[in-house]
C-alpha cells in the first residue's frame, strides 16, 4: 500500500436535478503528477472546488495523509482556480505576500517567498506594478506564483496551462515536476492531452461526473483492445476478413489497421499476411491519450444511445 | 516547508483582511483628498460663522443726533425687553449720521427730536429693528397721554411692570434649545449621512470587486466567508472612523479656537463622542447588510440597485432629520423614529447634538441597535456565504437565504 496522499473518496454533488458528480473517486500519491482530463462540464472544476472546501459535497470524503481534510490542511493546498482572479489594483509583490500570509505564513517569510517566486517565474521586474497593468501571460505567471507562494504541501491546479505561451508552458512544467520531486501530490486538469501524457505519472478520465478510467498511460492502454498495423503491399482487399476475432478498422494504401478481440491470436494474423506476399511492417499500435480519451467518452455515448 | 506549519487563529485572518483594506484605502489618493476636503469644509464653516457673528455682540447699532439723545436709553431698554441687543452712539449732526449710514457703521439714524421716533436708514429698515422702534413709539405716545392726563409716566410704568400673572411651574420642563447646538446637530447629521453613504457603499463595492475579479475563490480556499466579510467591514469601518475623528476633532477645535462655539467644551466633546458612537453603530448595522446585498451581484454597475433597499432607510432618516429637526427639535415624529433601529443612526446623533434627549431614549435606541446587530450578522453571513461564489446574474435574495 503506497503512502496516502490526497484521496478523493466517493464525492457526489448535485444541483437540483443536475448530477454534477457521482461517486467521484481517485487518489494522488505524494510525489505524483496526476492529470485530470475530461470534456467541458464533466465535473473537474467541481471536484477541485470541493477538495478546496470552496464548495461542499453532498456525500463522500476528501482525505489527506489518511485523515479527513480540515480547514487547517486546506490552508496548505496551493490552488489555481479555473476562474483566474487577483486584486487588479494591488501590486504584484504585496498581493503575493498578502496571500502567503492568509495561508498562515509569518510576515517576513511571506515577503521572502513572494520575492523568490516572482524571481523564479520571471515576473520579478513587475513586482511593484499593479496586476491589471500586466499582460495576460504575466498575470498567469503571477497566478501560479499565488498558488505556490505559501510553499504548499498539495497542489491543485485547474487548467494551469491554458493561455500560456510555449516558454511559459515549459516553466510551468518544470515547476510542477520540481514540486512533485519534493514529494508534493500534484493534481491538475488540462485539455492539452499530449502535455498530460508527457508530464503525468497517472491520469484520470472523467465523464459526466464519474471517474471512467484512471491509471498510468500504460494501464489505460491495457484496458483497451489491441490494434495492429500490417503493411502487406500485395495483399488483396479482404485478406483479413476471415480471421477469427479480428476486425478491419481501415486500409490506407498498403497498410491495414486491425483490431484484435481479447484472446485473438496475432501470430495467426501474421501468417495470413505472409500468405499474401511480403510483409514490410507488422506492429502493435499504441493508442495516444487522445484516442483513449475519445474511446472512453464515445463508448458511453454509444451505451447511452 | 517554511511556514506551512504555523497555525493561524480565526481572528488573525480577520486582522489580515482588515489590514489590507486599511492600507489599500489609506494609501489611496481619493481617500486622502476626501478627508482633507471634508476637514477644510468644517474649518471653513467655523470661519464663516465667525464672520457672520463677528463685529461685536449687538444685533444692530443706532445713531442719534443730539436732539434725539433722550431716546437712546429707552431704545436700548425697549430692545432688551423684546430680546434684541441694540447699541447706540451719538453723532454730531444729521449729515454726519447719514455718512455713517452710508459706510454701514450704523444701521439706523434717529433724527429731529425726542418727541417721536424719526428714523432714517440706508436702504431698508431691518424688521426686528422696526419692531423695536414701533414698541418704543407706542411707549412715547403712552407717556404723552399719561402726562396730558396729569399722571406720572414713571409711576404708571412701574405699576404695570409689577403686574404679572401667576405662572405655575410647567408639568414638563421644555428643553431650551441652543442655536449653536442646533447647528452642531445638523452638521452631525450630515457627517453621519455622508459617511454611511460613502463607507457603506464601499463595503458593497469591495465585495463586488472581489467577485468581479474572481479573487474571492482564491481567498475562500484559505479563509472562511465570515472572516472575509468581518475583515472587510472592520477594515473599512476603521478607515471611516479615522476620517470621522479627523473631521470631528478639526471641527470642534476650529469652533472653539475661533470662538464660534460658546457652548461648553463638555457639550462639544459630548457631541463628538456621540457622533462616533453612532457612526460605529450605524456603520456596523448597515455595512453588514451592504456586504450581503453586494454579494448578490457580480458587476459594479449593479451595486447601486442591490443596496438601494437598505439605502432608502439611511436616506429617509436623514431627510426627516434635516427637514424637521432644525425648525422643530422636539418633533414627536423625529422622536419616535430616532428610537427605531433603522432610522436611529441618522436621527439620534442629530437629536443628541441638539440636546434635550431623555436619557432613557438615548439608552433605548443604542440598546435596540446593539441587539439587532447579531441578528443582522447571522442573516448577512448566510446570504454572503451562499451568494458570494455565484457569478453571473443577480442572485435572488430568497435563493441566497434558502440555499444550504
Contacts between the chains, C-beta under 8 A, distances in Angstrom:
chain1	res1	chain2	res2	distance
A	49	B	217	7.7
A	52	B	221	4.3
A	53	B	220	7.9
A	53	B	221	6.9
A	54	B	217	5.8
A	54	B	220	5.2
A	54	B	221	5.6
A	54	B	389	6.5
A	55	B	389	7.4
A	56	B	404	7.7
A	71	B	224	7.3
A	72	B	7	7.0
A	74	B	221	6.8
A	74	B	222	7.1
A	75	B	4	8.0
A	75	B	8	7.1
A	75	B	222	5.2
A	76	B	4	5.0
A	77	B	221	6.9
A	79	B	218	6.6
A	79	B	221	4.6
A	81	B	214	6.9
A	81	B	217	4.3
A	81	B	218	5.9
A	81	B	221	7.5
A	83	B	214	4.1
A	83	B	217	6.0
A	83	B	391	7.5
A	84	B	214	6.4
A	85	B	213	5.0
A	85	B	214	2.9
A	85	B	215	4.0
A	85	B	216	7.0
A	85	B	217	6.2
A	85	B	218	5.9
A	86	B	213	6.7
A	86	B	215	5.4
A	86	B	218	7.4
A	87	B	209	7.6
A	87	B	210	7.8
A	87	B	213	6.2
A	87	B	215	5.5
A	88	B	213	5.4
A	89	B	24	7.7
A	90	B	24	7.0
A	98	B	16	7.2
A	98	B	20	5.7
A	99	B	218	7.1
A	99	B	222	7.9
A	100	B	3	7.5
A	101	B	16	5.6
A	102	B	13	6.6
A	102	B	16	5.8
A	102	B	17	7.8
A	102	B	219	7.0
A	102	B	222	5.1
A	102	B	223	5.9
A	103	B	3	8.0
A	103	B	4	7.7
A	103	B	222	5.1
A	104	B	3	6.6
A	104	B	4	7.1
A	104	B	6	4.6
A	104	B	7	7.0
A	104	B	8	4.1
A	105	B	2	7.2
A	105	B	3	3.7
A	105	B	4	7.7
A	105	B	6	6.7
A	106	B	3	6.0
A	106	B	6	6.3
A	109	B	2	5.1
A	109	B	3	4.6
A	110	B	3	7.2
A	113	B	2	7.0
A	113	B	3	7.6
A	146	B	218	6.5
A	150	B	3	6.7
A	150	B	4	6.7
A	151	B	1	5.0
A	151	B	2	5.6
A	151	B	3	6.5
A	151	B	4	5.6
A	152	B	4	7.2
A	153	B	1	6.5
A	153	B	4	6.1
